[in-house]
Amino acid sequence: MTGGRLRWGLVGTGRINRRILPALAASPRHEIVAVASRDAARAEAYARDWKIPRAHAPYEALLDAPDIDAVYISLPNSLHAHWTLAALAAGKHVLCEKPIALDPDDVDRIATVAAAAGRHVAEGYMYRHEPQTGAVQALVAQGAIGELRGIAGAFTYPRTRAHDVRLDPALGGGSLWDVGCYPAGFAQFVAGAPPVEVMGWALTGPTGVDEMFSGLLRYGSGLIAHLDCGFRAVSRTWMEVTGSDGVLVVPSPFKPGPREELGLRRHDGHQVIVVEGSRELFVRQVDDFAAVVFDGAAPVVPLADSRAIVATLAALHASARANRPVLVPPA
Ligand SMILES: NC(=O)c1ccc[n+]([C@@H]2O[C@H](COP(=O)([O-])OP(=O)(O)OC[C@H]3O[C@@H](n4cnc5c(N)ncnc54)[C@H](OP(=O)(O)O)[C@@H]3O)[C@@H](O)[C@H]2O)c1
């Protein structure tokens, strides 16, 4: 870290990088130093196209570079835990794309190694850094809808890209890991705890991954959440939080725009609550990351939250396979 700036390396040339690169460039606490690919020519071309000073291949070469403080991991899902642990072993801070792991035990391993190394690891749930998410939680906590009674949410979109890593079971494909993690994580944040038991149903596609998924989540308080996600439906995202006295509707929970309107319907009428968000998404995520590293701020997405989301999704998959409800093992 030089002059209060985090020097970043990108592990992989994934499409999502195009959202992180402008965010890192927009903020004075970050400097983009290098990109790594499995393939040297691809790394060189990517560095040239995105004006990144240096290219490495393979990924290990970037992890070995002493002038890189933090890495952004945007690899297929099954590789997240491995490369997060490898980056920690090389002394780097890690921002890893969701889901950070496919098994809660791997999140425990990451947390143990990160604590021992004194390095920060965060999972890339950008929406958690946006003011709207905090506003929803605050409204519920302040009793705007009375007693919390139910949560529902969805994230679906039509998958059109051929040869997508999301269709490969060996790479952690499937809609639940890809986008089901969003309503599951949002519900966990609003409920203030992970579920204790889940039931899931999957519609499996020709490659063997779930292309549509529906789940019911039961919390210790008796609260029930339901979610659905998938690759074979129209693009849609929403969350709805129901209480004894009202219902709060969040039309764009996961990629909020600069001006969002929450709908609050109660016995006494309907109210629109305006929430100002970021003009450039992902900037708050990387700035909150820097605040943990430089200022000792509390992480916005602690690894304990990540672990609970991974445990919930793994239990939903286990339930769908077994066709029965499955308890979510506590941390
Ligand atoms: N937070 C968000 O809003 C958001 C949005 C989209 C995606 N994501 C997450 O970001 C991650 C990447 O998604 P993406 O859409 O960017 O994926 P992508 O375009 O398919 O890129 C994945 C990258 O991983 C590398 N890779 C390593 N092993 C691979 C393998 N066996 N097969 C294919 N690629 C391999 C490749 O880079 P090299 O070959 O150059 O090494 C490739 O460019 C996923 O975990 C996804 O969940 C997050």
The ligand as an SDF file (V2000), in Angstrom:
LIG
                    3D

 48 52  0  0  0  0  0  0  0  0999 V2000
  -21.4990   -8.9200   -8.5120 N   0  0  0  0  0  0  0  0  0  0  0  0
  -22.0960   -8.9450   -9.6890 C   0  0  0  0  0  0  0  0  0  0  0  0
  -22.9270   -8.1000  -10.0150 O   0  0  0  0  0  0  0  0  0  0  0  0
  -21.7230  -10.0350  -10.6590 C   0  0  0  0  0  0  0  0  0  0  0  0
  -22.1680   -9.9690  -11.9820 C   0  0  0  0  0  0  0  0  0  0  0  0
  -21.7400  -10.9450  -12.8750 C   0  0  0  0  0  0  0  0  0  0  0  0
  -20.9390  -11.9880  -12.4320 C   0  0  0  0  0  0  0  0  0  0  0  0
  -20.5530  -12.0460  -11.1300 N   0  0  0  0  0  0  0  0  0  0  0  0
  -19.6980  -13.1480  -10.6500 C   0  0  0  0  0  0  0  0  0  0  0  0
  -18.4310  -13.0020  -11.2540 O   0  0  0  0  0  0  0  0  0  0  0  0
  -17.8780  -14.2750  -11.5650 C   0  0  0  0  0  0  0  0  0  0  0  0
  -17.4900  -14.3070  -13.0200 C   0  0  0  0  0  0  0  0  0  0  0  0
  -18.6220  -14.0930  -13.8080 O   0  0  0  0  0  0  0  0  0  0  0  0
  -18.4470  -13.5690  -15.3100 P   0  0  0  0  0  0  0  0  0  0  0  0
  -19.7820  -13.4400  -15.8930 O   0  0  0  0  0  0  0  0  0  0  0  0
  -17.5410  -12.4010  -15.3220 O   0  0  0  0  0  0  0  0  0  0  0  0
  -17.7400  -14.8660  -15.9260 O   0  0  0  0  0  0  0  0  0  0  0  0
  -16.9280  -15.0260  -17.2970 P   0  0  0  0  0  0  0  0  0  0  0  0
  -17.0810  -13.8190  -18.1540 O   0  0  0  0  0  0  0  0  0  0  0  0
  -17.2730  -16.3530  -17.8360 O   0  0  0  0  0  0  0  0  0  0  0  0
  -15.4030  -15.0230  -16.8120 O   0  0  0  0  0  0  0  0  0  0  0  0
  -14.8380  -15.9770  -15.9690 C   0  0  0  0  0  0  0  0  0  0  0  0
  -13.3210  -15.8590  -16.1130 C   0  0  0  0  0  0  0  0  0  0  0  0
  -12.7470  -16.8910  -15.3120 O   0  0  0  0  0  0  0  0  0  0  0  0
  -11.5490  -17.3700  -15.9330 C   0  0  0  0  0  0  0  0  0  0  0  0
  -11.6000  -18.8440  -15.8760 N   0  0  0  0  0  0  0  0  0  0  0  0
  -10.7910  -19.6200  -15.1230 C   0  0  0  0  0  0  0  0  0  0  0  0
  -11.0760  -20.9120  -15.2790 N   0  0  0  0  0  0  0  0  0  0  0  0
  -12.0840  -20.9750  -16.1560 C   0  0  0  0  0  0  0  0  0  0  0  0
  -12.8070  -22.0630  -16.7370 C   0  0  0  0  0  0  0  0  0  0  0  0
  -12.5450  -23.3380  -16.4180 N   0  0  0  0  0  0  0  0  0  0  0  0
  -13.7680  -21.7550  -17.6140 N   0  0  0  0  0  0  0  0  0  0  0  0
  -14.0660  -20.4730  -17.9330 C   0  0  0  0  0  0  0  0  0  0  0  0
  -13.4080  -19.4080  -17.4100 N   0  0  0  0  0  0  0  0  0  0  0  0
  -12.4300  -19.6580  -16.5360 C   0  0  0  0  0  0  0  0  0  0  0  0
  -11.4990  -16.8090  -17.3510 C   0  0  0  0  0  0  0  0  0  0  0  0
  -10.4250  -15.8840  -17.3770 O   0  0  0  0  0  0  0  0  0  0  0  0
   -9.0060  -16.2960  -18.0130 P   0  0  0  0  0  0  0  0  0  0  0  0
   -9.2670  -17.4080  -18.9780 O   0  0  0  0  0  0  0  0  0  0  0  0
   -8.5530  -15.0590  -18.6750 O   0  0  0  0  0  0  0  0  0  0  0  0
   -8.1250  -16.7210  -16.8930 O   0  0  0  0  0  0  0  0  0  0  0  0
  -12.8180  -16.0700  -17.5290 C   0  0  0  0  0  0  0  0  0  0  0  0
  -12.6610  -14.8350  -18.1820 O   0  0  0  0  0  0  0  0  0  0  0  0
  -18.9370  -15.3080  -11.1730 C   0  0  0  0  0  0  0  0  0  0  0  0
  -18.6020  -15.8410   -9.9310 O   0  0  0  0  0  0  0  0  0  0  0  0
  -20.2190  -14.5090  -11.0490 C   0  0  0  0  0  0  0  0  0  0  0  0
  -21.0660  -15.0270  -10.0420 O   0  0  0  0  0  0  0  0  0  0  0  0
  -20.9230  -11.0860  -10.2520 C   0  0  0  0  0  0  0  0  0  0  0  0
  1  2  1  0
  2  3  2  0
  2  4  1  0
  4  5  1  0
  4 48  2  0
  5  6  2  0
  6  7  1  0
  7  8  2  0
  8  9  1  0
  8 48  1  0
  9 10  1  0
  9 46  1  0
 10 11  1  0
 11 12  1  0
 11 44  1  0
 12 13  1  0
 13 14  1  0
 14 15  2  0
 14 16  1  0
 14 17  1  0
 17 18  1  0
 18 19  2  0
 18 20  1  0
 18 21  1  0
 21 22  1  0
 22 23  1  0
 23 24  1  0
 23 42  1  0
 24 25  1  0
 25 26  1  0
 25 36  1  0
 26 27  1  0
 26 35  1  0
 27 28  2  0
 28 29  1  0
 29 30  1  0
 29 35  2  0
 30 31  1  0
 30 32  2  0
 32 33  1  0
 33 34  2  0
 34 35  1  0
 36 37  1  0
 36 42  1  0
 37 38  1  0
 38 39  2  0
 38 40  1  0
 38 41  1  0
 42 43  1  0
 44 45  1  0
 44 46  1  0
 46 47  1  0
M  CHG  2   8   1  16  -1
M  END
$$$$
